[in-house]
Every structure is written in structure tokens, then in C-alpha cells.
Amino acid sequence: MCFQVFGSFIMSDSDDDVPTLSAHTLAALQEFYTEARSASTHSTEPSDQFSVGAVEEDWRMSQFWYSDDTATRLAEEAVREAGDGGRIACVSAPSVYQKLKQGVVDGSARVSAVVFEFDRRFATYGDDFVFYDYSRPLSFPSSVAPRSFDVVLADPPYLSEECLSKVAETVKYLSKGKVLLCTGAIMENVAKDLLGVKMCGFRPKHNRNLSNEFRCYVNYPSQLLNV
């Protein structure tokens, strides 16, 4: 019987023989398969569902997520102003909602938060999700009562007076009083007229650089004003 050796495979020219592997090759192959399975497991493991970026940005919906530091800073501000047992509405601001739910912000366990979003991918957050279309600013389910949020944090999806005007209607409906608005610097006068807010020193940052200068506005005494 004649054999030919190809690498570590021992092939037989007999139709009755089955190709076999050497003990060394079997051990190496087993190690390779073990590492491959481990890598596959890690690559398919879902990330923290509340981490900023867990839902990928979709530019078609004008989505630009805050940097981790900015989301944390805004979440801290909202928690501080809402107080124990307070309620926070995140209107088109899922990054801040996610940071609140991650539990990494001091006091976040003592408040509740709701994310108002057009993107139905965020429906994975269950009862915390409310579908929101800014063009229908007061179209809410009956479970969303007027003036039921201690802090309303809003980030209108578009830099236009039309968009901000409609979002302002939403904010006024939801808010007990405190408003935290994030939008372009060019909207300063419109924001002041609609919501009585003042520009802060704090400058929000995004994971992607935006061509327009972005600012933060509040209608209450805030630590963000002079940052």
C-alpha cells in the first residue's frame, strides 16, 4: 500500500481508508477551533443596551450621539435638578436617557426617565419609550400626562425655527418648569423667545464633529451656565 503525506494529513490511495490526522495536528486544530468559538462568542455578545452608541446613529434621521462625557454631564444635571423621585423626559435625546439608565450617574437610581423618540429601534426600552414625531408635537398616548416631568431635556433633530417651535410645544406640555435645551448656537434668539432659556457656558460635544456650533440652554439657575 502506498501513502502520500501532505503536511500533517496522511492520505491513502486506498478507497477503503479514511484520511486521518496526526496527534499533533489534532491538538493544534482543537486549539484553533476553541479560539475561533471564543472570538465568535465575544463578537456576537450584545453590548450594554444602555451604552451610548448601542443603537447606531442614522444620519437620515439627523441622529448624532453625544460624546460619553457630554451625555454624562447632561444626565448629572438632569438628576440634580429633578431631585429624588423626580421624572426626566429626554425628547430626541436618547444618549442622555441611556446614560441615566446605565446607573453610572450618582442619584440616577432615584429618578425615572422616559425617552421620546421617532426611531422605533428604541422601543426595545419598553415602557420607557414613547414614539415621538416632532411634526405632531402633542400626539401622545393617554399615559403621558401634561406637566408630569420635573426636567425636560430636548434636542430638536433639525436646526430650523419650524422644528424648534414644534418641539417647544412638546416641552411646554411635558414640563413642570425646568427646561434643558440642546441645539445650535444660531437658534439662541428663537430658543429664548419660545422657551425663555439662556445660553450656558457648557458646550456639548458629539461623537462626530458637527459643522454647526452646538450649545446648551436652560431656564433656571444652573451649574452649566458658567462652565
KANORQUI-V182251 format. One record per backbone hydrogen bond with DSSP energy under -1.0 kcal/mol. CO is the residue of the C=O (numbers start at 0). NH is the residue of the N-H. Records with the same first field share a line. If there is no record, write none. Layout:
# KANORQUI-V182251
CO: NH  NH
This chain:
# KANORQUI-V182251
1: 12
3: 10
5: 8
8: 5
9: 19
10: 3
13: 16
19: 9
21: 25
22: 26
23: 27
24: 28
25: 29
26: 30
27: 31
28: 32
29: 33
30: 34
31: 35
32: 36
33: 37
34: 38
35: 39
36: 40
37: 41
38: 42
39: 43
47: 50
50: 53
57: 60  62
58: 61
64: 206
66: 70
67: 71
68: 72
69: 73
70: 74
71: 75
72: 76
73: 77
74: 78
75: 79
76: 80
77: 81
78: 82
82: 85
85: 111
86: 149  150
87: 113
88: 152
89: 115
90: 154
92: 96
93: 97
94: 98
95: 99
96: 100
97: 101
104: 107
106: 109
107: 110
109: 84
111: 87
113: 89
114: 129
115: 91
116: 131
118: 121
119: 122
120: 123
121: 124
122: 125
124: 127
125: 128
127: 114
129: 116
132: 135
135: 138
137: 139
140: 143
142: 144
148: 175
150: 88
151: 179
152: 90
153: 181
157: 159
159: 163
160: 164
161: 165
162: 166
163: 167
164: 168
165: 169
166: 170
167: 171
168: 172
169: 173
170: 174
172: 146
173: 148
177: 151
178: 218
179: 153
180: 216
182: 214
183: 186
184: 187
186: 190
187: 191
188: 192
189: 193
190: 194
191: 195
197: 217
204: 66
212: 184
214: 182
215: 199
216: 180
217: 197
221: 224
223: 201  226
